[in-house]
């Protein structure tokens, strides 16, 4: 089993960006440009490595390989995006890898691309790239290619050696458990061994409601691979454990006018097998809450008025500041209740919220995360 933290270290230590490896400071697939560039790199790496894995490491400075980290990214539906835009799509996995020196809310993103030995191309236009375009890696750059399109295997031995040097062992596993228990000691950390092989650690603030236990500020890691499976400071999570599986149901807090409820968002089931393998299955549970259209019109117009004041640089009143905290979620609710223009507003307001308050910007990112899961399901 590969220790993903070691894999990242080996990639950074021994290789410049090349035909099987790329690194990014960050990615943004919420915008068309960012989505298009991400798809281009996936396409190019898949075509340049038809018989072995390729990798993108996210959260690294380009000049000196300093690991700065990025936000936890739990988009389990990223394969749906790949399938929607690419012909002969590779299998793509995005994993969140914790590093000890990073803050709790930061990880390094590891994208693993497993090609299918067929030429991958864009299915349709996106941003400035045309449907039918084929990309390959030329050194550290993803370039279009319009002639002599052949797949060549030149990296299998190199990639195999890098992965072999990143194999896990009992020392790394024990150190991972001890590090987690020490780091999360304020949130009642626990661990569980599955099938005498896999170790999951988790922590969170526990509360009991009607004989049911929920957790907030949740952190869950698969220690064998040094992969963070779940992280959230905002949502409520229910955890169920059996001899064979670790199950997570995530709830989101949504509502209007001081009337809020918890809605199930997604279920993640991690099942462990006797042959030292495991599977992760996710199921979207979210059903958008429906509200009175007259109330939503009022809230939508109030949001627009606050947005206009932000654009003009005007000072918000105390009540408007309070409403601003709910603005991302209420724009999202409006969109989910057939206000299509609310989606554009939600995207357009991003830079203003980012400059206004870090706390409100975190709430904004939470709304986008819900939207992303719903959109690609």
N, C-alpha and C positions, 0 to 999 in steps of 0.2 A: 504494500500500500504506500502511495506517495504522500510524503509530508509536504503540503503545498507551500508552507513557509520556506522550507529548504529549496524547493523548486524555484521559487521566485528569487531567492538569494543566488542560486546557481545561474539563472538566466541573467541577472544583473551583473554578476561578477565576471562571467566568462564570455559574454557576447555583446557586441554592438547590435543595434537593430539590423535585422537581416530578413531572409526569405521565410523564416519560420517563427519570428519573434518581433513584436513591436511593443513600444511602451508609450504611455500617454499620461499627461498630468491629470486629465479628467476627460470624461465624455458626457454628452448631453443628448439623449435620444428623445427628449421632449420637444425639441425644435427640429424642423425639417433639415436644416443644414447639418446639425450634429448627427441626426439619424442617417442621412445620406453618407456622410463620411465614415460612420461606423460600419454600415453595410458594405462600402467600398473596401475597407480594410479586411472584413470577414471574407469577402469574395476573393480578394487578392491572395490572402494567406491560404485559403482553401485550394486555390488553383496552383499555388507554388509548392504545396506539400500534399500531393494526392494520396500518399500512403502512410502518413504519420501525423501526429498532433502539431498544431501551431498554437502560439500563445500571444495574448495581449495583456500586459501588466499595466494597471491603471492606478495612479496615485504616486507617480515618480517624476522627479525633476529630470528634464531631458539632458541638461548639461552635465550634471555630476552624479546622477542616479540616486540622489537623496530621496528617501522614502518619506513623503509628506502625508500620504493617505487621502482617502475620499470618504464621503458619506456611505453608510451601509446601504446597499442596493439590493432589494429583495424581489426583483422582478423575475418571478419564476416563469413568466410567459414570454421571455425573450425569444424562445424558439419559434413562437407564433409569428413574431415580427420577421425573423429570418425566412420562415416558410412563405410569408406573404410577399416578399420582395425578391427572392432569389430562386432561380431554377437550379435543380440538383443541389438543394441547400445542404450544407454540412451540419453536423450535430454540434451545437454551441452550448456551452455551459458557463455561466457566470457564477463565481464563488467569491465570498468575502473572507479575506485572510487577515486575522488580527496579528499585530506586531506589538511587542511589549512596550516600546517607547511611544506609541501613538495614544492619543486620548481615547477614552472608551467609545466615543461615537465615530471614530475613524478606523478604517481598515484599508487594506490594499485589495483592489479588484483584480481577479485573475480570470481571464476569458480563455477557455480552452476550445479549440476548433478542430473537430475531427472530420476530415474530408471523406468523400465517397468515391474517389478515383474517377470522377466525371467533371467536365468543365462546368463551373458555376458562373452564372451571369445574372444581371439584373432583369427581372421580369417586366418592369414598367418604369416610367420616368419618376425620378425623385430629385428634387432640387435642380442642379445643373447637369445631372447624369441621366443619360437616355436609356430607356429599356433596350435590352439586348447587349449592353456594354459588358465587356469581359476585362477583368483586372488581374494583373500579376504583380508580384513584388520585384522591384528593380533595386537591389540593395536595401535601403531603409525606406523606400518610397513605393507606394501602391500606384501603379501606372496602368492606363488602358492599353490593350493590345488588340490590333485589328488584323493581323496576319500571322501565319505560321503558329497557330494556336495548338500547342501540344503540351501534355502534362509530363513533367520529368521528376523523377524521385532522386533528389540529391542530398537529402538531409536525414534520412532514416537513422543512420548510424549515430549521427551527432545527437539527435533528439533522444534516442534510446539511451545513450551514455548519460545525458543530463538527467533523465528521469531515474535511471539506476542510482545515481548519486544522491537522489532525493528520497530514497526509501526510508520508511519510518522504522524505528526500533523501540525497545522497551524504555530506554533512557529518555528519548524524546517524548514518549507518551506520559511517563511519570512526571517529567518536568512540566509538561503541559497541564496536567491535573493540578499540581502544586501551584503553578503560576495563576491558574484560574481561581482556585480557592483563596489565594492571598489577595488577588486583585478585587474580587467581588465579595469580600468578607462582610461588608455592610448590608448585603442583600441576601443573606442566608443561602450561600452556595451549596449545591448538592452534586453528587455524581452517581452514575449508574453504569454498570458493565453489562453489555449484551453479548450473548453467545460466547462468553469467555474471551472476547477479543476487542469489541468496540467499546469505547468509553464516551459517554455524553456527560458534559457538565452543564448545569444551568443555575440561574440565580434570578431573584426578583422579589419585589415587595408583595407579600402575601396578604390577601384579605378574603374573608368568607362571607358570602351573601346567600342566604337561604340554603345553608348546608352545602354550597358549591364553592370551591376554592378558585380564585383568580389571582393572577400576578400582573404587576405593572413594572416598568423599568426592567424589562426582561432581557436576559442575555443567555443564549444557548450555543454551545460549541461542540462539534465533533472533534475530539482531541486527537484521534489517530491521524487525521489529515490536516489538523490545524485550520479547520474551516468554521467560520461563524455561521450558524444556521439561521439565527434569528436575533434581531436586536431592535428594541423600541423603548423609548422613554415615555411614550404617550398612551399606547393602546393597552387594553386589557387582554390577557391571554389565559386560556384554560389548557392545562397540561394533563394528559392521561398516559400512564405507563403500564405496559404489560411485559411479559417475558420476552416478547418478540418485537415490540414496536414502541416508539416514542411518538405521541400524537399531540399536535398543537392546533388549537382553534383560536384565531385572532379576531378580536372584536374592535370596532371603531365607534367613536362617540360622535353622533351627529344629531342635529335638531335645529329648531328655530325658536326665537323669542323666549329664551330661558326654559324651553321644554326639550330635553335631550334624552336620547335612549342609546343603548349599546346594540349595534347590529353586527352579526357575524360577517366577517369579511372573507376569510380563507382558512381552509383546513390543510395542514401539512402532516403527512404520515411518513415516518422513517421506519421502515421495516428491515429487520436483520435476519440473515439466513445462516444456516449451519456451515455453508461453504465459504465463510469469511467474505461475504458480499452483502451489500445493502441496496435498497432502492428508496428514493424519495418521491412521493406522489403528492401533488397539490390539487386541491379542488376549490374553485371559487364558490363561495356561499352567498355572496352579497346580493341582496335585492334592494334597490334604491327606495328609500322612504318617499312616499307620495304626500304632497301637501296641497292645500287650497291655492288655486292659481291667483286669486286676488291678493292673498297674503304674499305670495312669491313675487308678484308684480311690484308690490310696495317695497319689499326687501331688495329686489333687483335694482329698482330706481334709487334707493338709499345707498346701495353699494356704489352705483355709478356716480352719485354726487360726491361721496368720499373719495373715489378714485380721481375725479376731476380736481378736487382740492389738493390731492397729492401731486398731481401733474403740474399744478400751478405753484407749488411750494407754499401753500397756505397752511396755517396752524390749525390742527383739528381740535374741536371741543372735547371735553372729558367724555361725553357720551359717544362722540364719533370715534374717539380712540378705543373705547370699549367695543364698539361695533367692528372696528378694524380687525380685532382679534378673530372675530367670527367670519370676516369677509371671504377668505379663501374657501371655507367649508360651505358658506351659503351660496357663493357663485357655483360651486360644484353641485349643490343640491338643485339649484335652478337649472343647470345644464342637464342633470339627470331627470328633470321634470319637464323636458321639452322646451327649454329656453336655449336654443343652439348658439345664440350670440354670446351667452355667458362664458362659453369656452374660450372665445377670443379675448374676452375681458380678463379671464383667469391667466392667460398667457401674457397679455400685455402689461399686467400690473406687477409682474415679477421683479423688475429692477427697482421699482418704487418701494416695495415691501422689503427687499434686501437692504436698501439704504436706510429704511425707517427704523427697523428693530430686528435684532437677531431672533428673538423669541417668536415674533410674528412670522418671520421668514421660515422658521422651523415648522410652524403650523401650515404655512403655504406648501412646503415640500410634502407634508403629510397628505394634503388634499390631492396633490399631483400623483402621489404614490397610489392612492385609491383609484384615481382616474386611469392610470396606466394599467393596473390590473384588470379593470373592467373593460378597457378598450381593446386589449389584446386577447381577451378570452373568447 
